[in-house]
Amino acid sequence: MTERRPRSFYVLALIFALFLVFLYGPMISVLVLSFQGPEGGLVFPMTGFSTHWFQRLWEGGGQVEIGGALRRSFVLALVVMVLTVTISVLAGLAFRRTFRGATILLYVAIASLIVPSIVVSLGIALEFRLLDDAIKGFGASAGIDWIQNDFVSALGPFTSGLGAHLTWTLPFGLLIMFAVFNRFDPAYEEAARDLGATPWQTFRHVTLPMIAPFLIGVAVFGFTLSWDELARSSQVMGSQNTLPMQLAAKTTTVTDPEIYALGTATTGGSVLLVLITFTLISLMQRRRAKRG
């Protein structure tokens, strides 16, 4: 006879179901409402079913100007992704050896995870305002015309914005690579060196293929965290908004489901990226299994 489940099981199952509704309910609501008819609004009930708002979004004739913000967010996320992967790998390799101050350096590197994002953004903005004052003062004292006449601020997506995003993505990349190298068996590298491989050849042909699946994970972390970041971007982008900032600004003025269509499109892109990532990791693991 099968043992009956205790009453606590059903209570916990109900709590978990409510959690899923709370977690995915808003996303599903936005997905459904983005397919409102042309006369539809921001709330239920729906008035028809169409792709009108997606078409309007694609044509760029709506209230949400997506083009420039989308391009800036995409390029910035790519740059952040590349830097996150590169710096995380180099730091992981460096921390494989003990050196003085390693523990303090590690704590400093990941400290931004516990600092409120808006505080980080305000601090970086303040630093760049001081930098702006210094540049303008230097331009005035040195008589440099273009600084006095044309320079406005060093704040921008690929200066202060890039730094702000790296304070968010790098700690995750570092923690992942530290965990990877902590479990990495150095015997493979020693065998390659015994066979005459140079340090670069050892890294290229032994270390890199073994950590490649984890690098894909770090890359996805870097891209998606930068793509979705709002709080750390709020004070440091200067006059050029990223897509999340544009969305936040438009939520107070948009009165149609076009913003829902944009949310559905960007969420679909993120989901597609995750699926591609898992597919690549699965293919790598199968290829490694065949070689083994």
C-alpha positions as CSV (number, residue, x, y, z in Angstrom):
1,M,0.0,0.0,0.0
2,T,1.2,3.4,-0.8
3,E,1.9,5.8,2.0
4,R,-0.5,8.8,2.1
5,R,1.0,12.2,1.8
6,P,1.0,14.3,5.0
7,R,-1.3,17.3,5.1
8,S,1.8,19.6,5.2
9,F,2.6,18.4,1.6
10,Y,-0.6,19.9,0.3
11,V,0.0,23.1,2.2
12,L,3.5,23.5,0.8
13,A,2.2,22.6,-2.7
14,L,-0.4,25.4,-2.4
15,I,2.2,27.9,-1.3
16,F,4.4,26.9,-4.2
17,A,1.6,27.3,-6.6
18,L,0.8,30.7,-5.3
19,F,4.4,31.6,-5.6
20,L,4.4,30.6,-9.3
21,V,1.3,32.6,-9.9
22,F,2.9,35.6,-8.2
23,L,6.1,35.1,-10.2
24,Y,4.8,34.5,-13.7
25,G,1.3,35.9,-13.5
26,P,2.3,39.5,-14.3
27,M,4.5,38.3,-17.2
28,I,1.6,36.2,-18.6
29,S,-0.8,39.1,-18.3
30,V,1.6,41.4,-20.2
31,L,2.0,38.8,-22.9
32,V,-1.8,38.4,-23.3
33,L,-2.5,42.1,-23.2
34,S,0.1,42.9,-25.8
35,F,-2.2,41.2,-28.3
36,Q,-5.1,43.6,-27.6
37,G,-7.1,44.8,-30.5
38,P,-6.5,48.3,-32.0
39,E,-9.1,49.8,-29.6
40,G,-7.8,47.9,-26.5
41,G,-6.4,49.4,-23.4
42,L,-3.9,48.5,-20.6
43,V,-6.3,46.3,-18.6
44,F,-8.7,43.4,-19.1
45,P,-11.1,42.7,-20.7
46,M,-9.5,42.4,-24.1
47,T,-11.2,44.0,-27.1
48,G,-10.2,41.7,-29.9
49,F,-7.0,39.8,-30.7
50,S,-4.4,41.2,-33.1
51,T,-0.7,42.1,-33.7
52,H,-1.6,45.7,-34.1
53,W,0.7,46.9,-31.3
54,F,3.6,44.9,-32.5
55,Q,3.2,46.3,-36.0
56,R,3.0,49.8,-34.5
57,L,6.1,49.2,-32.5
58,W,8.0,47.9,-35.5
59,E,7.0,50.9,-37.6
60,G,8.3,53.2,-34.9
61,G,5.2,55.4,-35.0
62,G,4.0,54.9,-31.5
63,Q,4.8,56.7,-28.3
64,V,7.7,54.4,-27.3
65,E,10.7,55.4,-29.4
66,I,12.6,52.1,-29.3
67,G,15.2,52.4,-32.0
68,G,18.0,54.5,-30.4
69,A,17.5,53.1,-26.9
70,L,17.4,49.5,-28.2
71,R,20.7,49.9,-30.2
72,R,22.4,51.5,-27.2
73,S,21.3,48.8,-24.8
74,F,22.3,46.0,-27.2
75,V,25.7,47.4,-28.0
76,L,26.4,48.2,-24.3
77,A,25.3,44.7,-23.2
78,L,27.7,43.2,-25.8
79,V,30.6,45.2,-24.6
80,V,29.8,44.4,-20.9
81,M,29.5,40.7,-21.9
82,V,32.9,40.6,-23.5
83,L,34.6,42.5,-20.7
84,T,32.9,40.4,-18.0
85,V,34.0,37.1,-19.6
86,T,37.6,38.4,-20.2
87,I,38.1,39.9,-16.8
88,S,36.5,37.0,-15.0
89,V,38.7,34.4,-16.8
90,L,41.9,36.4,-16.1
91,A,40.9,36.9,-12.5
92,G,40.0,33.2,-12.1
93,L,43.5,32.3,-13.4
94,A,45.2,34.8,-11.2
95,F,43.4,33.6,-8.0
96,R,44.5,30.0,-8.7
97,R,47.8,31.1,-7.1
98,T,48.0,32.5,-3.6
99,F,49.3,36.1,-3.2
100,R,49.3,38.7,-0.5
101,G,46.0,40.5,-0.2
102,A,44.0,38.0,-2.2
103,T,41.2,37.7,0.3
104,I,40.8,41.5,0.7
105,L,40.8,41.9,-3.1
106,L,38.1,39.3,-3.5
107,Y,35.9,41.0,-0.9
108,V,36.4,44.4,-2.6
109,A,35.6,42.9,-6.0
110,I,32.2,41.5,-4.9
111,A,31.3,44.2,-2.4
112,S,29.1,46.0,-5.0
113,L,26.6,43.1,-4.7
114,I,25.6,44.2,-1.2
115,V,25.6,47.9,-1.9
116,P,22.2,49.3,-3.1
117,S,22.2,49.8,-6.8
118,I,21.0,53.4,-6.7
119,V,23.8,54.2,-4.3
120,V,26.4,52.8,-6.7
121,S,24.8,54.9,-9.5
122,L,24.8,58.1,-7.5
123,G,28.4,57.5,-6.4
124,I,29.6,57.0,-10.0
125,A,27.6,60.0,-11.2
126,L,29.2,62.2,-8.4
127,E,32.7,61.0,-9.5
128,F,32.1,61.9,-13.1
129,R,30.7,65.3,-12.1
130,L,34.0,65.9,-10.3
131,L,35.8,64.7,-13.3
132,D,33.8,67.1,-15.5
133,D,34.7,70.0,-13.3
134,A,38.4,69.0,-13.5
135,I,38.3,68.7,-17.3
136,K,36.5,72.1,-17.6
137,G,39.0,73.7,-15.2
138,F,41.9,72.3,-17.2
139,G,40.4,73.5,-20.4
140,A,40.0,77.0,-19.0
141,S,43.5,77.2,-17.6
142,A,45.1,75.7,-20.7
143,G,43.0,77.7,-23.1
144,I,41.6,74.7,-25.0
145,D,38.7,76.0,-27.1
146,W,36.9,72.7,-27.8
147,I,36.7,71.9,-24.0
148,Q,35.4,75.4,-23.2
149,N,32.9,75.5,-26.0
150,D,31.9,71.9,-26.8
151,F,32.6,69.7,-23.8
152,V,29.5,69.0,-21.7
153,S,30.0,65.9,-19.6
154,A,32.0,62.7,-19.6
155,L,28.8,60.9,-18.5
156,G,27.7,58.4,-21.1
157,P,26.7,54.8,-21.9
158,F,30.3,53.7,-22.6
159,T,32.1,55.6,-19.9
160,S,30.2,55.9,-16.6
161,G,27.4,53.6,-17.8
162,L,29.9,50.9,-18.7
163,G,31.5,51.1,-15.3
164,A,28.2,51.0,-13.5
165,H,27.1,47.9,-15.3
166,L,30.4,46.2,-14.7
167,T,30.0,46.7,-11.0
168,W,26.9,44.5,-11.3
169,T,28.1,41.8,-13.8
170,L,31.7,41.3,-12.7
171,P,31.0,39.9,-9.2
172,F,28.8,37.2,-10.7
173,G,31.3,36.3,-13.3
174,L,34.1,36.2,-10.8
175,L,32.2,34.0,-8.4
176,I,31.4,31.6,-11.2
177,M,35.0,31.4,-12.4
178,F,36.3,31.0,-8.9
179,A,34.0,28.0,-8.4
180,V,35.0,26.5,-11.7
181,F,38.8,26.8,-11.1
182,N,38.3,25.6,-7.5
183,R,37.1,22.2,-9.0
184,F,39.5,22.2,-11.9
185,D,42.0,19.4,-12.0
186,P,45.5,20.8,-12.8
187,A,46.7,17.3,-13.8
188,Y,45.5,18.0,-17.4
189,E,47.6,21.1,-17.6
190,E,50.6,19.4,-16.1
191,A,50.2,16.6,-18.7
192,A,50.1,19.1,-21.5
193,R,53.3,20.8,-20.2
194,D,55.0,17.5,-19.9
195,L,54.3,16.9,-23.6
196,G,56.0,20.2,-24.5
197,A,53.1,22.6,-24.7
198,T,53.7,26.3,-24.0
199,P,51.6,28.1,-21.4
200,W,49.5,29.6,-24.2
201,Q,49.0,26.2,-25.9
202,T,48.0,24.7,-22.6
203,F,45.4,27.3,-22.1
204,R,44.2,27.3,-25.7
205,H,43.9,23.5,-26.1
206,V,43.3,22.2,-22.6
207,T,42.0,24.8,-20.2
208,L,39.8,26.8,-22.5
209,P,37.8,23.9,-24.0
210,M,37.2,22.5,-20.5
211,I,35.8,25.8,-19.1
212,A,34.0,26.8,-22.3
213,P,30.5,25.8,-21.1
214,F,30.9,27.9,-18.0
215,L,32.1,30.9,-20.1
216,I,28.9,30.7,-22.0
217,G,27.0,31.0,-18.7
218,V,29.2,34.0,-17.6
219,A,28.5,35.6,-21.0
220,V,24.7,35.2,-20.6
221,F,24.9,36.6,-17.1
222,G,26.9,39.6,-18.4
223,F,24.5,40.3,-21.3
224,T,21.2,39.8,-19.5
225,L,22.2,41.7,-16.4
226,S,23.3,44.7,-18.4
227,W,20.4,44.5,-20.8
228,D,17.8,44.6,-17.9
229,E,19.7,47.0,-15.6
230,L,17.8,50.1,-14.6
231,A,18.8,51.3,-11.1
232,R,22.5,51.5,-11.8
233,S,21.8,53.2,-15.1
234,S,19.5,55.8,-13.8
235,Q,22.1,58.4,-12.9
236,V,25.1,57.6,-15.1
237,M,23.9,57.6,-18.8
238,G,23.9,61.3,-19.3
239,S,21.5,62.4,-22.0
240,Q,21.3,58.9,-23.7
241,N,18.7,56.6,-22.3
242,T,19.0,52.8,-22.4
243,L,16.0,50.7,-23.2
244,P,15.0,50.0,-19.5
245,M,15.3,53.7,-18.8
246,Q,13.2,54.6,-21.8
247,L,10.6,52.1,-20.6
248,A,10.6,53.5,-17.1
249,A,10.2,57.0,-18.4
250,K,7.3,56.0,-20.8
251,T,5.3,54.1,-18.2
252,T,4.0,57.5,-16.9
253,T,2.8,58.7,-20.3
254,V,2.0,55.6,-22.4
255,T,-1.7,54.9,-22.5
256,D,-1.9,51.9,-24.9
257,P,-0.6,48.3,-25.0
258,E,2.4,49.3,-27.2
259,I,4.6,49.1,-24.1
260,Y,3.3,45.6,-23.4
261,A,4.3,44.7,-27.0
262,L,7.8,46.0,-26.3
263,G,7.9,44.0,-23.0
264,T,6.8,40.8,-24.8
265,A,9.4,41.3,-27.6
266,T,12.3,41.9,-25.2
267,T,11.3,39.1,-22.9
268,G,11.0,36.8,-25.9
269,G,14.5,37.8,-27.0
270,S,15.9,37.0,-23.5
271,V,14.2,33.6,-23.5
272,L,15.6,32.9,-26.9
273,L,19.0,33.8,-25.7
274,V,18.7,31.4,-22.8
275,L,17.5,28.6,-25.0
276,I,20.4,29.1,-27.4
277,T,22.8,29.0,-24.4
278,F,21.5,25.7,-23.1
279,T,21.6,24.3,-26.6
280,L,25.3,25.3,-27.0
281,I,26.2,23.9,-23.6
282,S,24.4,20.6,-24.4
283,L,26.2,20.3,-27.8
284,M,29.5,20.9,-26.1
285,Q,28.9,18.3,-23.5
286,R,27.8,15.7,-26.1
287,R,30.9,16.5,-28.2
288,R,33.1,16.0,-25.1
289,A,31.4,12.8,-24.2
290,K,32.0,11.4,-27.7
291,R,35.6,12.3,-27.6
292,G,35.9,10.7,-24.2
